[in-house]
Amino acid sequence: MKAKSLFIGCALLLSMTFPSKAQQPPDGEQLQQLNQQLNIERVEGYIVQPQRLEFDESLLQQLKIPEGFRITVFAKDLGNPRNLAVGSDGTVYVTRREQGDVLALRDRNGDGRADQTVTVAKDVPYVNGITIYKNRLYYVTDTKLYATDLERDGKVGRPEVLINNIPDAGQHPNRTIGFGPDGMLYLSVGSTCNACDEPNEEHATLLQAQPDGKNRKIYARGLRNTIGFAWHPETKELWGMDHGSDWRGDQQPPEELNLIQQERHYGWPFCWGDRRPDLYLPANPDGMTKQEFCSKTEPPVLTYTAHSAPLDLLFYTASQFPQEYRNDAFVTMRGSWNRKPPAGYKLVRVRYQNGKPVAFEDFITGFLNAEGTAQFGRPVGLAIAPDGSLLFTDDTNGVIYRVSYVGKGGGQ
């Protein structure tokens, strides 16, 4: 495990710009020198990267999962699998950001493991988000949205570029997409930085457009990086997990579960958590103080451990799992790099009551060892298979996992 401790003045750090599509650690000596000039309270921050263990299916025995559930491998040796979409015929489509392609995986003999893999899109660097709507497959890169017709046996038609000018979000190039109950397309655009005055009003937003990509507009603002979002099956309300800023110490700011509503502002970059002003950011909103501005923004409904890195959110709507799981949400926590001890590296459940979230709880843990020094899985994308099992990706070891319910007394 690599660990480095820095005392940083966040006001300085937030004014810095990192290289595009990278999260580079700050220059500690430079920060300390300028902190002395600015006389800013210092925050201790860490760069902690648990050692990655090579994947072996025997490692599944280390995972902890509720009684009656079983976790197996749906597919492996996939490189960098990110997000998932499942067709009506059971074909599983997965984006691979680093390989710049989209794969179609099929389980033809029904044993819960993919036995056929076909590339259905290539030469799409930074492809990340993917969804299916009205028998069309949509996938998105950092700057372009594509759509193609689905054909039989996992085959697709000729791709069409619907949007070719999504703003490049620098530090956060991972776009995600989804279709709401209103039939509109929603597209997440992260911030370009840790905390700064954005040059493009579409940065740090959730966008809305027609299914053909036209009439694009900003749906909600102040969302630093809401990669995982979905609509509650009963209330039809939109919920999303937003990433808090880095370099605020180990315990803050928390990751946020927000009820995302049209034309609302969720605080970033001037506020974090429960509308708390970010005192380390030197800039102020136009014409008002941070305190005044934050009081007018939307607070999170629930918060989660800082730096856990939530990457997908999915409501469980199938019937294979026990009834108590119906309409609850699952969230992948890919894991921290800016916290000591590390956090995340797990799959969590969000319990809902009467359509409202009430608590987070662990669902699958054990990818990170007890000492926080090594890990063999970083969960990313989620999907429900036709049989009701839950699929999720690990983009670091190239695995897609399958979680099924086998009844009390069952297990791995």
PALOVO-486558 format. One record per atom (N, C-alpha, C, CB): x, y, z; residue in one letter. Coordinates in steps of 0.2 Angstrom, whole numbers, plus 2048, in hexadecimal, padded with zeros to 3 digits. Each point is the difference from the previous one (the first is absolute). Glycine has a CB too. Example, Ala and Ser with C-alpha at 12.3 -4.5 7.8 and 13.67 -1.06 7.14 Angstrom:
<dodos>
8427E4827A/7FC806800A/804806800A/7F77FA806A/80780B7F6S/804806801S/7FC805803S/8067FD7F6S/
</dodos>
This chain:
<dodos>
8047FA800M/7FC806800M/804806800M/7F77FA806M/80880B7F6K/803806800K/7FD805804K/8047FE7F4K/7FF806810A/7FD805804A/804806800A/7FA7F7807A/80380F7F9K/804806800K/7FC805804K/8067FE7F5K/7FD805810S/7FC805804S/8028077FES/7FF7F8809S/7FC80D7F6L/8028077FEL/7FB804805L/8037FD7F4L/80080980EF/7FC805803F/7FF8057FBF/8057FE80BF/7F58037F3I/7FE8047FBI/7FB806802I/8027F67F8I/7FF810805G/7FB805800G/7FB7FF7FBG/809808806G/7F17F77FBC/7FC7FE7FAC/7FE8067FCC/7FC7F7807C/80480F7FCA/7FF8067FCA/8058007FAA/7FB80680AA/80B7F97F7L/8058007FBL/7FF7FA7FBL/808805808L/7F77F57FAL/7FF7FA7FCL/7FA8017FBL/8057F9809L/7F680A7FAL/7FA8017FCL/8008057FAL/7FA7FD80AL/80B8077F6S/8028047FBS/8047FE7FBS/7FE809807S/8057F17FAM/8047FC7FBM/7FC7FC7FBM/809800809M/7FA8007F1T/7FD7FC7FBT/8047FA7FET/7FB80A7FBT/8027F0806F/8047FA7FEF/8007FE7F9F/7FD7FC80BF/8088007F2P/8007FE7F9P/7F97FD7FEP/80D7FF801P/7F18027F9S/7FA7FD7FES/8007F8801S/7FF80A7F8S/7FB7F480AK/7FE7F9801K/8057FD805K/7FC7FF7F5K/806804810A/8057FD805A/7FF803807A/8087FE7F7A/7F97FF80EQ/800802807Q/807800803Q/7F47FC801Q/8108097FEQ/807800802Q/800803807Q/8048017F4Q/8017FC810P/800803807P/804807800P/8017F4804P/7FD810801P/803807800P/8077FF802P/7F5805802P/80F8017FDD/807801802D/800802807D/8048037F4D/7FE7F8811G/7FF802807G/804806802G/7FE7F4802G/80880C7FBE/805806803E/7FD8067FDE/80A7F9800E/7F48087FAQ/7FD8067FEQ/7FA802804Q/8047FD7F4Q/7F77FE80DL/7FB801804L/801803807L/7FA7F77FAL/80B806809Q/802802807Q/803807800Q/8027F5803Q/80280D7F8Q/802807800Q/7FB8057FFQ/80A7FB7FBQ/7F1804800L/7FB8057FFL/7FB800806L/8017FE7F4L/7FE7FC810N/7FC800806N/802805805N/7FE7F47FEN/80980C803Q/803805804Q/7FE8077FEQ/80A7F8803Q/7F68097F7Q/7FF8077FEQ/7F8802801Q/8097FF7F7Q/7F37FC808L/7F9801800L/7FD7FF807L/7FF7FC7F5L/805801810N/7FE7FF807N/7FA7FC800N/80680A803N/7F97F07F9I/7FA7FC800I/8017FA805I/7FD8047F4I/7FD7FA80FE/8007FA804E/8027FA7FBE/7F8805809E/80C7F77FAR/8037FB7FCR/7FC7F9801R/80B805800R/7F47F87FBV/7FC7F9800V/8057FB7FEV/7F58057FDV/80B7F5807E/8047FB7FEE/7FD7FB7FBE/80580180CE/7FE7FE7EFG/7FD7FC7FAG/8057FA7FFG/7FA80A7FBG/8047F1802Y/8047FA7FFY/7FE7FD7F8Y/8007FD80DY/8068017F0I/7FF7FC7FAI/8017F9802I/8048097F9I/7F77F3807V/8017F9802V/7FD7FB7FBV/7FF80380CV/8057F97F1Q/7FE7FB7FBQ/8027F9802Q/8028097F7Q/7F97F480BP/8017F9802P/8027FC7FAP/7F7801809P/80E7FA7F9Q/8037FC7FBQ/7FA7FC7FCQ/80B7FF807Q/7F58007F3R/7FC7FC7FCR/8027F97FFR/7FD80A7FAR/7FF7F2809L/8017F87FFL/7FD7FE7F9L/8007FF80DL/8047FD7F0E/7FE7FD7FAE/7FA7FB801E/80C8007FCE/7EF801800F/7FA7FC801F/8017F8800F/7F980A7FBF/8047F3809D/7FF7F9800D/7F97FE803D/80D7FE801D/7F07FD7FCE/7F97FF803E/8007FD807E/7FD7FE7F4E/80880080ES/8017FE807S/7FF806805S/8077F67FDS/7FA810801L/800806804L/7F8801802L/80A8057FAL/7F27F8802L/7F9801802L/7FE7FE807L/7FD7FF7F3L/8077FC80FQ/7FE7FE807Q/801805805Q/8047F57FCQ/800810802Q/801806805Q/7FA805801Q/80D7FE7FDQ/7EF8017FEL/7FA805800L/7FB7FE805L/8028027F4L/7FB80480FK/7FB7FF805K/7F98027FCK/80880280AK/7F37FA7F6I/7FA8027FDI/7FA7FD804I/8068007F5I/7F480380BP/7FB7FE805P/7FE7F97FFP/7FC80B800P/8027F1805E/7FE7F97FFE/7FB7FF7FBE/8027FF80CE/7FF7FC7F0G/7FB7FE7FBG/8028027F9G/7F7801809G/80E8047F7F/8038027F9F/8067FD7FEF/7FB80B803F/8067F57F7R/8067FD7FDR/8038047FBR/7FB7F5802R/80C80C7FEI/8038047FBI/8057FB7FCI/7FF80A808I/8007F77F1T/8047FC7FCT/8038057FAT/7F97F5802T/80B8087FAV/8038047FAV/7FB7FF7FAV/80C7FF805V/7F28077F8F/7FC7FF7FAF/8058017FAF/7F6805806F/80F7FF7FBA/8058007FAA/807803804A/7F78027F7A/80E7FC806K/807803802K/8048017FAK/7FF7FA80BK/8078087F7D/8058027FBD/7FE8057FBD/8057F5801D/7F7810801L/7FD8057FCL/804807800L/7F57FA802L/810806801G/804807800G/7FD805805G/8037FD7F4G/7F9808809N/7FE805804N/7F88017FFN/80B8067FEN/7F17F5804P/7F98007FFP/7FD806805P/8007F47FDP/7FC810800R/7FD806804R/7F97FF801R/8098077FCR/7F37FB800N/7F8800801N/7FD7FB7FCN/80180C803N/7F97F27FFL/7FC7FA7FDL/7F98037FEL/8067F8807L/7F78047F4A/7F98007FEA/7FF7F97FDA/80080D7FDA/7F97F1805V/7FE7FA7FEV/7FA8007FBV/8047FC80CV/7FD8017EFG/7FB7FF7FBG/7FA7FC802G/8088027F7G/7F27FE805S/7FB7FC802S/8017F97FES/7F98097FES/80C7F57FED/8027F97FED/8057FE805D/7FD8027F4D/805802811G/8057FD805G/8078027FFG/7F87F7802G/80980C7F8T/8078027FET/802806805T/7FE7FD7F4T/80880280EV/803805805V/8058047FCV/7FF7F980AV/80080E7F6Y/8048047FCY/805804806Y/7F78027F6Y/80F7FE808V/805804805V/8048047FDV/8007F6807V/8018107FBT/8058057FET/8077FF803T/7F78087FET/80E7F97FER/8077FF802R/8048077FER/8007F37FFR/800811807R/8038077FER/8078007FER/7F9803809R/80C7F97FAE/8078007FEE/8007FC7F9E/80480080CE/7F97FB7F2Q/8007FD7FAQ/7FC8047FAQ/8017F5806Q/7FB8107FCG/7FC8047FCG/7FB7FC7FCG/80A8077FFG/7F27F4804D/7FC7FC7FCD/7FA7FE804D/8097FC7F9D/7F2800804V/7FA7FE803V/8007F87FFV/7FA80C800V/8057F0805L/7FF7F97FEL/7F97FD802L/80C7FF803L/7F27FC7F9A/7FA7FD801A/8027F9803A/7F98067F7A/8047F880FL/8017FA803L/7FA7FC800L/80A804807L/7F67F57F8R/7FA7FC800R/8027FA804R/7FC8047F5R/7FF7FA80FD/8007F9803D/7FB7FC7FDD/80380580BD/8007F77F0R/7FB7FC7FBR/7FE7FA804R/8068057F6R/7FD7F880FN/7FE7FA803N/7FD801806N/8097FA7FAN/7F680C808G/7FC802806G/8037FD807G/7F77FF7F9G/810801807D/8037FE806D/803805805D/8037F67FAD/7FB811804G/802805804G/8078037FEG/7F87FC809G/80B8027F2R/8068027FER/8008017F8R/8067FA809R/7FD80C7F5A/8008027F9A/8057FB7FCA/7FE80C803A/7FF7F27F7D/8047FB7FCD/8018037F9D/7FC7F6807D/8028107F8Q/8018037F9Q/801807801Q/7F97F87FBQ/80D80B802T/801807801T/8018037F9T/8057FE80BT/7F88077F3V/8008037F9V/801808801V/7F97F77FBV/80C80C802T/801807800T/7FA8037FBT/80D7FF802T/7EF806801V/7FB8037FCV/8018077FFV/7F87F8805V/80D80B7FEA/8038077FEA/807801802A/7F4804802A/8107FF7FAK/807801801K/8028077FEK/8027F47FEK/80480E804D/8028077FFD/7FC805803D/8057FC7F5D/7F9803811V/7FC805804V/804801806V/7F57FC7FBV/810808805P/804801806P/7FC803806P/80B8017F9P/7F67FD80DY/7FD803806Y/7F97FE800Y/808809800Y/7F67F27FCV/7F97FE801V/7FE7FD807V/8007FD7F4V/7FB80580FN/7FE7FF807N/7F97FE801N/809808803N/7F27FD7FCG/7F97FF802G/7FD7FC7FAG/80080A807G/7FB7F27FBI/7FC7FC7FBI/7F97FE802I/80B7FB7FCI/7F0805800T/7FA7FF802T/7FC7FD7F9T/80080980AT/7FA7F47F8I/7FC7FE7FAI/7F9803801I/8067F57FFI/7F780E7FBY/7FA803800Y/7FC7FF7FAY/804809808Y/7F67F47F8K/7FC7FE7FAK/8047FD7FBK/7F980A802K/80B7F0800N/8047FC7FCN/8058037FCN/7F67FA7FFN/80D80C804R/8068037FER/805800805R/7F98077F8R/80D7F8806L/806800805L/803807800L/8027F37FEL/7FF810807Y/803807801Y/8067FF804Y/7F58067FFY/8117FD7FFY/806800804Y/8038077FFY/8027F37FFY/80280F806V/803807800V/807800802V/7F5804802V/80F8007FAT/807801802T/800807803T/8057F97F6T/80180A80BD/801806803D/7FD8067FDD/80A7FC805D/7F68037F4T/7FD8067FCT/7FA7FE7FBT/80C805801T/7F37F47FEK/7FB7FE7FBK/7FB7FB803K/8098027F7K/7F17FF806L/7FB7FB802L/7FE7FC7FAL/7FB808809L/8057F27F7Y/7FE7FB7FAY/7FA7FC802Y/80C7FF7FDY/7F07FF7FDA/7FB7FC801A/8007FB7FAA/7F9809806A/8047F17FBT/8007FB7FBT/7FA7FB801T/80D8017FET/7F07FD7FDD/7FB7FB800D/8027F9803D/7FA8077F7D/8027F680DL/8027F9802L/7FD7FB7FBL/80080480CL/8047F77F3E/7FD7FB7FBE/8007F9804E/8048077F6E/7FB7F4807R/8007F9803R/8077FE802R/7F67FD7FAR/80A7FF80CD/8067FD802D/805804802D/7FD7F77F9D/80280F80AG/805805802G/8038047FBG/8027F8808G/7FC8087F2K/8028047FAK/7FD806800K/8027F67F9K/80280F804V/7FD807800V/8018037F9V/80380280CV/7F98037F3G/8018047F9G/805805800G/7F47FE7FFG/80C8067FCR/8058057FFR/7FF806805R/8007FD7F4R/806804810P/7FF806805P/7FF8077FDP/8077F9807P/7F580B7FDE/7FF8067FEE/802805805E/7F67FC7F9E/80D809806V/803805804V/7FA805802V/80C7FF7FCV/7F180180AL/7FB805801L/802807803L/7F97F6802L/80C809802I/803807803I/8087FF7FFI/7F6802808I/80D8037F5N/8078007FFN/804806804N/7FE7FA7F5N/7FE80980FN/804806803N/7FE800808N/7FF8067F5N/8017F480EI/800800807I/806804803I/7F97F5800I/80780F805P/806803802P/8057FC803P/7F980A802P/80D7F67FCD/8057FC804D/801802807D/8067FE7F4D/7F97FD810A/800802808A/8077FF803A/7F47FD800A/8118037FCG/807800803G/8017FA805G/80080C7FEG/7FF7F6808Q/8027FB806Q/7FA7FA800Q/806809806Q/7F47F97F8H/7FB7FB800H/7FD7FF7F9H/7FD80480CH/8067F77F0P/7FE7FF7F9P/7FB7FA800P/80B8047FCP/7F37F9809N/7FB7FB800N/7F9801800N/8097FA806N/7F48067F4R/7F98027FFR/7FC7FA802R/8038097F7R/7F77F880CT/7FB7FB800T/7F98037FET/8067FB80AT/7F68007F3I/7F98027FDI/7FB7FC803I/8068037F6I/7F47FF809G/7FA7FC802G/7FA8047FDG/8057FC80BG/7F58007F4F/7FA8027FEF/7FB800806F/8027FC7F4F/7FB80A80DG/7FB801806G/7F97FD7FEG/80780A804G/7F57F6801P/7F97FE7FEP/7FC8057FBP/8007FB80CP/80380B7F4D/7FD8057FBD/8037FF7F9D/7FF808809D/8057F27F6G/8027FF7F9G/8068047FEG/7F57FC7FDG/80E809807M/8058047FEM/8077FD802M/7F880A802M/80D7F87FBL/8077FD801L/803805805L/8017FB7F4L/802802811Y/804804805Y/8087FE7FFY/7F5800808Y/80F8057F9L/8077FF7FFL/804804805L/7FE7FF7F4L/8067FD810S/804803805S/8078037FDS/7FB7F8809S/80680E7F9V/8068037FEV/804803807V/7FB8037F4V/80B7FA80DG/803801806G/804807800G/8017F4802G/80280E803S/804806801S/8067FF7FDS/7FA80380AS/80A8027F4T/8068007FDT/806800805T/7FC8067F6T/8027FB811C/805801805C/7FE7FD806C/80480A7FAC/8007F780BN/7FE7FF807N/7FB805803N/80B7FA802N/7F680C7FDA/7FB805802A/8038077FDA/7FC7FA80BA/8008097F0C/8028067FDC/7FA8037FCC/80B7FB7FEC/7F680B800D/7FB8037FCD/8007FD7F9D/80180B807D/7FA7F27F7E/8007FC7F9E/8008057FAE/7FB7F6806E/8088087F5P/8008047FAP/7FA7FF7FCP/80C801800P/7F17F9801N/7FA7FE7FCN/7FA7FF804N/8087FB7F7N/7F2808808E/7FB7FF804E/7FD7F9800E/7FD80C7FFE/8057F07FDE/7FE7F97FFE/8047FB805E/7FC8027F4E/80A80180EH/8047FC805H/7FC7FF806H/80B8047FAH/7F67F680AA/7FD7FF806A/7F9800800A/80A805806A/7F37F87F5T/7F8800800T/7FE7F97FET/80180C7FCT/7F87F4804L/7FD7FB7FCL/7FC8037FBL/7FF7F980AL/8028057EFL/7FD8027FBL/7F97FC7FEL/80B8057FCL/7F17FE800Q/7FA7FD7FEQ/7FF8017F8Q/7FB80180BQ/8037FA7F1A/8008017F9A/7FA7FB7FDA/80C8047FFA/7F27FD7FBQ/7FB7FC7FDQ/8047F97FEQ/7F980A7FCQ/8047F1803P/8037FA7FEP/8058007FAP/7F67FA805P/80980B7F7D/8048017FAD/806805802D/7F67FE7F8D/80A80480EG/806804802G/7FF8087FFG/8077F67FDG/7F380B800K/7FE8077FFK/7FD804806K/7FF7FD7F4K/80180980CN/7FD805805N/8037FE807N/7F68007FAN/811800806R/8047FF806R/7FF806805R/8087F87FAR/7F780680CK/800806805K/8037FD807K/7F68067FAK/80B7FF80AI/8027FE807I/7FA7FE804I/80B8087FFI/7F57F3804Y/7FB7FD805Y/801802807Y/7FE7F77F8Y/80880880AA/802802807A/808802800A/7F77F8805A/80A80C800R/807803801R/8037FE806R/7FD8097F9R/80A7F9808G/8037FF806G/8027F9802G/7FA80A804G/8067F17F7L/8027F9801L/8077FF7FEL/7F37FD7FFL/811802806R/8078007FER/8027FA7FBR/80380580BR/7FA7F57F7N/8017FA7FBN/7FB7FB802N/80C8027FFN/7EE7FF7FFT/7FA7FB801T/8007FB7FBT/7F9809806T/80B7F27FAI/8017FA7FBI/7FA7FB801I/80C802800I/7F27FD806G/7FB7FB801G/7F9803802G/8097F8804G/7F28077F7F/7F9803801F/7FB7FB7FEF/80580C7FFF/7F57F5804A/7FB7FB7FDA/7F9803803A/8087F67FFA/7F38077FFW/7F9803802W/7FD7FA804W/7FF8077F5W/7FE7FB811H/7FC7FB804H/7FB7FD7FCH/80380780BH/7FC7F37F5P/7FB7FC7FCP/7F9803802P/8077F67FFP/7F780C807E/7F9801802E/7FF808800E/8007F6807E/80580E7FCT/7FF807800T/8028047FAT/8017FF80CT/8037FD7F0K/8038037FAK/804806801K/7F67FC7FAK/80C80580CE/805805802E/8077FE7FEE/7F980480AE/80B8017F4L/8077FF7FEL/805801806L/7FD8047F4L/8077F780DW/805800805W/8077FF7FDW/7F77FB808W/80E8087FBG/8068007FEG/806800806G/7FC8057F5G/8097F880AM/806800804M/8058057FEM/7FE7F4803M/804811801D/8058057FDD/8067FF804D/7F78087FDD/80F7F9800H/8067FF803H/802807803H/8047F77F8H/7FE80980FG/803805803G/8078027FDG/7F97FD80BG/8098097F7S/8078027FES/8057FD803S/7FC80B7FES/80A7F47FFD/8067FD803D/804806804D/8017F87F7D/80480580DW/804804804W/7FC805805W/8088007F6W/7F47FD80ER/7FD803805R/8017FC807R/7F78057F8R/80D7F6808G/8027FC806G/7FC7F97FEG/80180A808G/8007F27FDD/7FD7F9800D/7F97FF801D/80B7FD804D/7F28087FFQ/7F97FF802Q/7FB8057FDQ/8047FC80BQ/7FF8087F0Q/7FB8057FDQ/8038017F9Q/7FC80580BQ/8007FE7F1P/7F8800800P/7FD7F97FFP/80080C7FCP/7FA7F3806P/7FD7F97FFP/7FE7FF7F9P/7FC80080CP/8037FA7F2E/7FD7FF7F9E/7F8801802E/8097F77FCE/7F480B7FFE/7F9803801E/7FB7FC7FCE/80480B802E/7F67F3801L/7FB7FD7FCL/7FA806800L/8037F4804L/7FC80E7F5N/7FC8067FFN/7F97FE7FDN/80A8077FFN/7F17FC803L/7FA8007FCL/8018057FBL/7F87FC809L/8088037F0I/8028047FBI/7FA8037FDI/80B7FA7FEI/7F480C802Q/7FA8047FEQ/8028057FBQ/7FA7FD80AQ/8018047F1Q/8028057FBQ/801807802Q/7F97F97F8Q/80C80A805E/802807802E/802801807E/7F88047F7E/80A7F780CR/803801807R/807800800R/7F67FA805R/80D809800H/808800800H/8027FC807H/80080C7FAH/8057F0805Y/8027FC805Y/806802804Y/7FB7F77F9Y/80880F805G/805803805G/8078007FDG/7F97FC809G/8097FF7F3W/8078007FEW/8018067FCW/8017F4801W/8058107FFP/8067FF804P/800803807P/8067FE7F6P/7F580680BF/800805806F/7FE7FC807F/7FE80A7F8F/7FE7F1807C/7FD7FC806C/8027F9800C/7F7809801C/8097F4804W/8007F8801W/7FC7FE806W/80C8007FAW/7F27F9805G/7FC7FD806G/7FA804800G/80A7FC806G/7F4805800D/7F9803802D/8018087FFD/7FD7F6808D/80480C7F2R/8008077FER/806804804R/7F47FF7FDR/8117FD805R/806804803R/8048047FBR/8007F6809R/8028107F9P/8048047FBP/8077FD800P/7F980A803P/80A7F67F7D/8077FD800D/804806801D/7FD7F77F8D/80680980EL/804806802L/8078007FDL/7FA80080BL/8087FA7F2Y/8068007FDY/8018027F9Y/8027F7808Y/7F880A7F5L/7FF8037F9L/801808800L/7F97F67FDL/80C80D800P/800807801P/7FB8047FCP/80C7FE801P/7F17FF7FAA/7FB8047FCA/7F9800804A/8067FD7F5A/7F6808809N/7F9800803N/7FB8017FAN/80480580BN/7F67F97F7P/7FB8007FAP/7FF8087FFP/7FA7F5804P/80380C7F6D/7FF8077FED/7FB803804D/8037FD7F4D/7FF80980FG/7FB804804G/7FE7FD806G/7FC8047F5G/8077F780EM/7FE7FE807M/8057FC803M/7F48007FCM/80C7FF80AT/8057FC804T/7FE7F87FFT/802809808T/8037F37FAK/7FF7F97FFK/7FA7FE805K/80C7FE7FDK/7F4805809Q/7FA7FE804Q/7F98027FDQ/80880280AQ/7F88037F3E/7F98027FDE/7FF7FC7FAE/80280C803E/8037F27F9F/7FF7FC7FAF/7FE7F9803F/8088067F9F/7FB7F780BC/7FF7F9802C/7F97FF803C/80D7FF803C/7F1806801S/7F97FF803S/7FB8007FAS/80480780AS/7FD7FA7F0K/7FB8007FBK/8017F97FCK/80080D7FFK/8057EF802T/8017FA7FDT/7FD7FA803T/80B8057FCT/7F57F6800E/7FD7FA803E/8047FB804E/7F98007F6E/8057FE810P/8047FC804P/8007F97FEP/7FE80880AP/8077F47F8P/7FF7F97FEP/7FB7FC805P/80C8007FCP/7F17FB801V/7FB7FC804V/8047FB805V/7F78017F7V/80E7FC806L/8057FC804L/8078017FEL/7F77F7802L/80D808803T/8088017FET/8037F9802T/80080D802T/8067F27FBY/8047FA801Y/807802800Y/7F87FA7F9Y/80C80180AT/807801801T/8048047FBT/8007F6807T/80480F7FBA/8048047FBA/8047FC7FCA/80080A808A/8017F87F1H/8047FD7FCH/7FF7F97FEH/808808804H/7F27F57FDS/7FF7F97FES/7FF7FF7F9S/7FB7FF80BS/8038077F1A/8008007F9A/7FA7FB7FDA/80C802800A/7EE801801P/7FA7FC7FDP/8008017F9P/7F980280BP/8067F87F1L/8008017F9L/7FA7FD7FDL/80C7FE801L/7EF7FF802D/7FA7FE7FDD/7FB7FF805D/8067FB7F6D/7F4806808L/7FA800804L/7FA7FC7FCL/80380B807L/7FB7F07FCL/7FA7FC7FDL/7FB7FE805L/8097FC7F7L/7F1805807F/7FA7FD804F/7FF7F97FEF/7FB80C801F/8047F0804Y/7FE7F97FFY/7F97FF7FFY/80A7FC807Y/7F48027F3T/7F97FF7FET/7FE7F97FET/80180C7FCT/8047EF804A/7FE7F97FFA/7FD7FD806A/80A8007F7A/7F57F9808S/7FD7FC805S/8047FB803S/7F58027FAS/8117FD803Q/8047FA803Q/802801807Q/8047FE7F4Q/7FE80980EF/802801806F/7FA800805F/80A8077FCF/7F77F880BP/7FA801804P/7FC8067FFP/8077F9808P/7F38077FAQ/7FC8067FFQ/802806803Q/7F77F8800Q/80D808806E/802805804E/8058047FCE/7FF7FA80AE/8048047F0Y/8058037FCY/7FD8047FAY/8087F7803Y/7F18087FCR/7FD8037FBR/7FF807800R/7FA7F67FFR/80980E7FCN/800807800N/805803805N/7F48007FDN/8107FC806D/806803803D/8058017FBD/7FE7FA80BD/80780A7F6A/8068027FBA/8067FC802A/7FB80B7FEA/8097F47FDF/8077FE801F/8058057FDF/7FC7F4800F/80980D804V/8058057FEV/8077FD800V/7F9809804V/80B7F77F6T/8077FE800T/804806803T/7FE7F87F6T/80780680FM/805804803M/8077FE7FDM/7F880280AM/80A8017F1R/8067FE7FDR/806800805R/7FC8047F5R/80480180FG/806800805G/804807800G/8007F37FFG/80380F806S/803806801S/8088007FES/7F8802809S/80A8037F5W/8088017FFW/802806805W/7FF7FC7F4W/7FD80880FN/801806803N/7FE7FF808N/7FF8077F5N/8027F380ER/7FD7FF807R/8057FB803R/7F48037FDR/80D7FE80AK/8037FB804K/7FC7FF806K/80B8047FBK/7F27F6806P/8017FA7FCP/7FC8017FAP/8027F980AP/7FF8027F1P/7FC8017FAP/7F87FE802P/80A7FD7F9P/7F2805802A/7F97FF801A/7FD7FE7F9A/7FF80880AA/7FB7F47F7G/7FD7FE7F9G/8027F97FFG/80080C7FCG/8017F37FDY/8027F97FEY/7FB7FB802Y/80C803801Y/7ED7FF7FEK/7FB7FB802K/7FA8027FCK/8057FF80CK/7F67FD7F5L/7F98017FEL/7FB801806L/8027F97F5L/7FB80D80BV/7FB801805V/7F98007FEV/809807805V/7F37F9800R/7F88007FFR/7FE806803R/7FF7F4800R/7FC8107FDV/7FD805802V/7F87FE802V/8088097FAV/7F77F780CR/7F97FE802R/7FB8067FFR/8057F8809R/7F68077F4Y/7FA8057FFY/7FA7FE803Y/8058027F5Y/7F880280EQ/7F97FF803Q/7FB8067FEQ/8067FB80AQ/7F58037F3N/7FB8047FEN/8038057FAN/7FA7FF80BN/80A7FE7F1G/8038047FBG/806804802G/7F58007FBG/80D80080BK/805805802K/8067FC803K/7F8809803K/80E7F87FCP/8067FD803P/801801807P/8068017F5P/7FB7FA80FV/801800807V/8077FE803V/7F47FE801V/8107FE7FBA/8067FE803A/8047FC7FAA/7FB7FF80CA/80C8027F5F/8047FC7FCF/8027FA804F/80580A7FAF/7FC7F0803E/8037FA804E/8047FC7FBE/7F6800808E/8107FD7FAD/8047FC7FCD/7FC7FA7FDD/80A803807D/7F87FC7F3F/7FD7FA7FDF/8057FB7FEF/7F78077FBF/80E7FB802I/8067FC7FEI/806803802I/7FA7FB7F7I/80A80280ET/807803802T/8057FB7FFT/7FA808808T/80C7FA7F9G/8067FB800G/8048017FAG/7F97F8806G/80680C7F6F/8058017FAF/806804803F/7F68017F8F/80980380DL/805803804L/8027FC806L/7FC80C7FCL/80A7F3806N/8027FC806N/7FF804806N/8087F97F9N/7F880480DA/7FE803806A/805805802A/7FB7F6804A/80B80A7F9E/805805802E/8008067FBE/8077F6805E/7F58097F6G/8008057FBG/8068017FBG/7F9806808G/80B7F47F8T/8068017FCT/8007FC7FAT/80680080AT/7F57FC7F4A/7FF7FD7FAA/7F97FF7FEA/80B7FA802A/7F48067F7Q/7F97FF7FEQ/8007FC7F9Q/7FD80B805Q/7FE7F27FAF/7FF7FC7FAF/7FA8027FCF/8077F6805F/7F680F7FCG/7FA8027FDG/7FE807801G/7FC7F4800G/8028107FAR/7FD806801R/7FA8017FCR/80C805801R/7EE7FA802P/7FA8007FDP/7FE8067FCP/7FC7F8809P/8018077F1V/7FE8067FCV/7F98007FEV/80C8017FCV/7F27FB7FFG/7FA8007FCG/7FB7FB803G/8058047F6G/7F47FD80AL/7FB7FB802L/7FB7FF7FBL/80280480BL/7FB7F67F5A/7FA7FE7FCA/7FC7FA803A/8078057F5A/7F37FB809I/7FC7FA802I/7FF7FB7FAI/7FA807808I/8087F37F9A/8007FB7FAA/7F87FE800A/80C7FC802A/7F28017F8P/7F97FE7FFP/7FE7FB806P/8028027F4P/8027FA80FD/7FE7FB805D/800804807D/8057F67F9D/7FC810807G/800804806G/806800804G/7F57FD801G/8108007FDS/807800803S/8038077FFS/8027F47FFS/80280E805L/804807800L/8077FF7FDL/7F980480AL/8088007F1L/8078007FDL/803807802L/7FC7F97F6L/80B80680BF/804806801F/8077FF7FEF/7F980380AF/80A8027F3T/8078007FDT/805802805T/7FB8027F5T/80B7FB80AD/806802803D/8058037FBD/7FF7F880AD/80280E7F5D/8048037FBD/8077FF800D/7F78087FFD/80C7F6807T/8077FF802T/8027F97FET/7FF809809T/7FE7F27F9N/8027F97FEN/7FC7FD7FBN/8037FF80BN/7F88057F1G/7FD7FD7FAG/7FB7FB801G/80A8037FBG/7F27FE80BV/7FB7FB801V/7F9803800V/8097FA807V/7F28027F7I/7F9801801I/7FE7FB805I/7FE8057F5I/7FF7FD811Y/7FD7FB805Y/7F97FF7FFY/809804808Y/7F57F77FAR/7F87FE800R/7FE7FE808R/8017FC7F4R/7FA80880EV/7FE7FF807V/7F97FD7FFV/807809805V/7F87F17FES/7F97FD800S/7FE7FE807S/8027FB7F4S/7F780480CY/7FE7FE807Y/7FE7F87FFY/7FB80C803Y/8087F0802V/7FF7F9800V/7FC7FD806V/80A7FF7F9V/7F480680BG/7FC7FE806G/8047FF806G/7F87FB7F9G/80580580DK/803800806K/8047F9800K/7F7807806K/80F7FA7FDG/8047FA800G/8058007FAG/7F87FA807G/80680A7F4G/8058007FAG/805805801G/7F77FD7F9G/80E803803G/806804800G/8047FF7FAG/7FF80080DG/8078027F4Q/8058007FBQ/8027F97FEQ/80480B803Q/
</dodos>
